[in-house]
């Protein structure tokens, strides 16, 4: 998991502000239950350029209850 350097100000999926963003290259698990901290997570597939060429990633935009 990494944090993208070029993260936008608002979520590119829903347009709302978000609390944090994380970028994932490997396996991941998603719980579809609301938690104390987050009400929604938006998923945005992206392509990043690495030394090995273009690679697929998924950015997770974590929205608090107030932001959702």
DOROMI-160039 format. One line per 4 residues: number of its first residue (from 1); their letters; for each residue y, z, x of N, C-alpha, C. Coordinates in nm, 3 decimals. Each point is the difference from the previous one (the first is absolute). Example, Ala and Ser with C-alpha at 12.3 -4.5 7.8 and 13.67 -1.06 7.14 Angstrom:
residues 2
1> as> -0.569:0.780:1.319:0.119:0.000:-0.089:0.120:0.000:0.090 ~ 0.105:-0.072:-0.035:0.119:0.006:0.082:0.109:0.073:-0.077
This chain:
residues 68
1> xxxx> -0.117:0.000:0.085:0.117:0.000:-0.085:0.123:0.000:0.089 ~ 0.101:-0.075:-0.040:0.126:-0.006:0.073:0.115:-0.001:-0.100 ~ 0.121:0.016:0.049:0.120:-0.009:-0.082:0.075:-0.125:0.045 ~ 0.027:-0.094:-0.092:0.068:-0.123:0.039:0.144:0.026:0.046
5> xxxx> 0.042:-0.070:0.106:0.137:0.013:0.051:0.102:-0.066:-0.091 ~ -0.043:-0.100:-0.075:0.092:-0.080:-0.081:-0.013:0.030:-0.149 ~ -0.030:0.124:-0.037:-0.017:0.035:-0.141:0.129:-0.020:-0.078 ~ -0.010:-0.058:-0.119:0.121:-0.022:-0.082:0.051:0.130:-0.060
9> xxxx> 0.122:-0.003:-0.051:0.061:0.118:-0.061:-0.068:0.036:-0.132 ~ -0.041:-0.100:-0.077:-0.068:0.022:-0.127:-0.136:-0.067:0.003 ~ -0.089:0.045:-0.085:-0.136:-0.053:-0.007:0.004:-0.148:-0.038 ~ -0.066:-0.088:0.078:0.001:-0.142:-0.032:-0.087:-0.035:-0.121
13> xxxx> -0.083:0.092:-0.044:-0.089:-0.024:-0.114:0.071:0.030:-0.132 ~ 0.062:0.121:-0.010:0.061:0.041:-0.127:0.152:0.011:0.005 ~ 0.058:-0.005:0.122:0.145:0.007:0.014:0.059:0.140:-0.001 ~ -0.083:0.102:-0.015:0.049:0.139:-0.005:0.008:0.060:0.140
17> xxxx> 0.079:0.105:0.017:-0.001:0.073:0.127:-0.140:0.060:0.021 ~ -0.033:0.030:0.125:-0.129:0.062:0.031:0.019:0.110:0.101 ~ -0.098:0.089:0.009:0.007:0.115:0.090:-0.047:-0.036:0.140 ~ -0.108:-0.078:0.011:-0.053:-0.038:0.130:-0.080:-0.128:-0.013
21> xxxx> -0.026:-0.063:0.114:-0.081:-0.122:0.003:-0.097:0.012:0.115 ~ -0.123:-0.049:-0.021:-0.100:-0.002:0.106:-0.068:-0.136:0.000 ~ -0.037:-0.048:0.118:-0.064:-0.132:0.015:-0.143:0.022:0.047 ~ -0.093:-0.068:-0.066:-0.142:0.020:0.028:-0.068:-0.131:0.038
25> xxxx> -0.083:0.006:0.105:-0.073:-0.117:0.047:-0.149:0.013:-0.027 ~ -0.048:0.123:-0.011:-0.143:0.023:-0.017:-0.028:0.053:-0.140 ~ -0.120:0.048:-0.020:-0.040:0.053:-0.129:0.091:0.111:-0.048 ~ 0.011:0.013:-0.131:0.083:0.102:-0.059:-0.056:0.039:-0.134
29> xxxx> 0.041:0.116:-0.050:-0.044:0.048:-0.130:0.124:0.031:-0.083 ~ -0.006:-0.033:-0.127:0.112:0.022:-0.090:-0.048:0.082:-0.119 ~ 0.066:0.112:-0.025:-0.025:0.080:-0.119:0.102:-0.041:-0.105 ~ -0.044:-0.034:-0.117:0.091:-0.047:-0.104:0.050:0.114:-0.089
33> xxxx> -0.014:0.122:0.049:0.047:0.118:-0.071:0.138:0.038:0.047 ~ 0.083:0.045:-0.090:0.132:0.051:0.036:-0.018:0.131:0.079 ~ 0.082:0.019:0.104:-0.009:0.122:0.081:0.128:0.081:-0.015 ~ 0.004:0.118:0.061:0.122:0.081:-0.004:0.118:-0.072:0.063
37> xxxx> -0.026:-0.077:0.104:0.109:-0.064:0.074:0.032:-0.141:-0.049 ~ -0.103:-0.080:-0.028:0.024:-0.140:-0.034:-0.051:-0.035:-0.140 ~ 0.080:-0.083:-0.068:-0.037:-0.050:-0.131:-0.056:-0.141:0.007 ~ 0.040:-0.075:0.104:-0.043:-0.140:0.010:-0.001:-0.044:0.146
41> xxxx> -0.092:-0.090:0.030:-0.002:-0.067:0.130:-0.010:-0.150:-0.028 ~ 0.094:-0.076:0.054:-0.003:-0.146:-0.014:-0.063:-0.059:0.128 ~ -0.074:-0.109:-0.016:-0.068:-0.064:0.112:0.058:-0.139:0.023 ~ 0.036:-0.030:0.124:0.059:-0.130:0.034:-0.074:-0.060:0.119
45> xxxx> -0.079:-0.109:-0.020:-0.065:-0.063:0.113:0.103:-0.070:0.088 ~ -0.014:0.016:0.131:0.093:-0.062:0.095:-0.079:-0.062:0.115 ~ 0.063:-0.087:0.074:-0.056:-0.059:0.121:0.085:0.043:0.117 ~ -0.063:0.051:0.105:0.072:0.038:0.121:-0.053:-0.087:0.114
49> xxxx> 0.085:-0.027:0.096:-0.040:-0.080:0.115:-0.034:0.095:0.114 ~ -0.122:-0.012:0.051:-0.046:0.083:0.111:-0.030:-0.091:0.119 ~ -0.041:0.060:0.110:-0.039:-0.079:0.117:-0.119:-0.091:-0.032 ~ -0.080:0.039:-0.100:-0.116:-0.080:-0.043:0.035:-0.100:-0.110
53> xxxx> 0.128:-0.013:-0.034:0.042:-0.092:-0.106:0.032:0.075:-0.128 ~ 0.020:-0.073:-0.110:0.034:0.063:-0.128:-0.116:0.086:-0.051 ~ 0.035:0.117:-0.054:-0.099:0.095:-0.052:0.048:0.051:-0.136 ~ -0.093:0.016:-0.093:0.032:0.054:-0.131:0.010:0.152:0.003
57> xxxx> 0.093:0.054:-0.076:0.019:0.144:-0.014:0.037:0.028:-0.146 ~ -0.006:0.127:-0.039:0.046:0.042:-0.133:0.099:0.114:0.019 ~ 0.121:-0.017:-0.054:0.101:0.106:0.003:-0.010:0.079:-0.130 ~ -0.002:0.133:0.014:-0.003:0.092:-0.114:0.138:0.060:-0.015
61> xxxx> 0.061:-0.014:-0.117:0.131:0.060:-0.029:-0.024:0.119:-0.093 ~ 0.026:0.121:0.050:-0.029:0.125:-0.072:0.124:0.045:-0.078 ~ -0.014:0.009:-0.132:0.111:0.038:-0.088:-0.020:0.141:-0.053 ~ 0.102:0.084:0.014:-0.005:0.134:-0.059:0.013:-0.012:-0.153
65> xxxx> -0.017:0.110:-0.069:0.013:0.000:-0.146:0.139:-0.043:-0.043 ~ 0.102:0.045:0.073:0.137:-0.037:-0.035:0.026:-0.148:0.024 ~ -0.064:-0.060:0.098:0.023:-0.141:0.033:-0.079:-0.093:-0.091 ~ -0.108:0.050:-0.057:-0.086:-0.084:-0.085:0.050:-0.005:-0.138
